[in-house]
Amino acid sequence: MAQVYRGGQPYGTGHPARLTPHEVRTRTFDRRRRGVDPDQVREFQAMVADELADLHRQFRTVAQENERLKRALRDWQSMHARHCRPPNQGRW
């Protein structure tokens, strides 16, 4: 399902909230009779949390660059509009 944006914010997508690295690191699981090695689970959680933290940093960097480009485009459009000739004086 594609993200739908209104005012630059996603809404109504039906996707669960984004996980944070802290949530991944601190998640606990119920013990079962034939469970898994808790050390391997923690190691995997740490690896996933580190990757998630890196993705969050990359996302913030891309979002900041996007905002910088939007501002530059608006500035360029404003400057260009001031220097444009007025439209012809014809009826249309």
N, C-alpha and C positions, 0 to 999 in steps of 0.2 A: 504494500500500500504506500503510495507516495505521500510525502509530507505536504500539508496544505498550510500556507502562511497567510496571516492577516497582520498587518502592521509589523512585519519582520519576526513574528513569533509563531511557532507551530501551535496548532489547536486542533482538537477533534480528530486526532490521528488514530486513537485506539491503541497506541503503543504504550508499554509500561514505562515508568519513570526510569531515567538513566541510572545505572549503578555507579557508585563512587568507589574508588580504591579502598577506602576505609570499610565500606560495607562488605567488599569481597574478603578483605583480610580478617574481619571479625565474625564472619558467618559461622555458625555452629550447626552441626548435624546431629540427628538422633543416632544413638548407638544401636547396632543390630548384632545379632549373634554372629553372623558371618560378615562383619563389616570390613572396611578397608583400613589400610595403615594410616593412622592419624598424621604421622610425620610427612608422608607423601601428599596427603590432602593439604596440609599447611604449606608445603613447598609449592604445590601447584597454585594455591590461592595467592601466595606471594608473587609468583610469576605473572598470574593474570592481573593482579592489582597493579604491578609495575607497568605492565603494558597498557592498562586502562588509564593510569596516570599520565603516561606519555601521550596517549591519544587525546586526553583532555587538554594537555598543553598545546598540542598541534592544533586542535580545534580553536583554542583561544587565539593563537597566533594568526590563523587564517581569518578568523572573525575580525581581528584588529586590522589586518591588511585590507579586508573587504571594506571596513568603515573608512580607512584612509583613502582608498580608491574612490569611494562614493563622494567624499568631501572634495577630492581633487577634481572629479568630474563636475560637481556642482560649481566649484570655483571657476573652472574653465568655461562652463556654459554661461555663467554670469558675465565673465569678462568678454566672451564672444558676443553675447547679446548686446552689450553696451557699444561695441564697435561695429555692429552690423548696420547696414543702411536701412532706413525705414522702408517699408513696402511701398510699391508704386502708388501714385495718387489716383489710379483708375478706379472705376466703379467696383470692380471685383478685386 
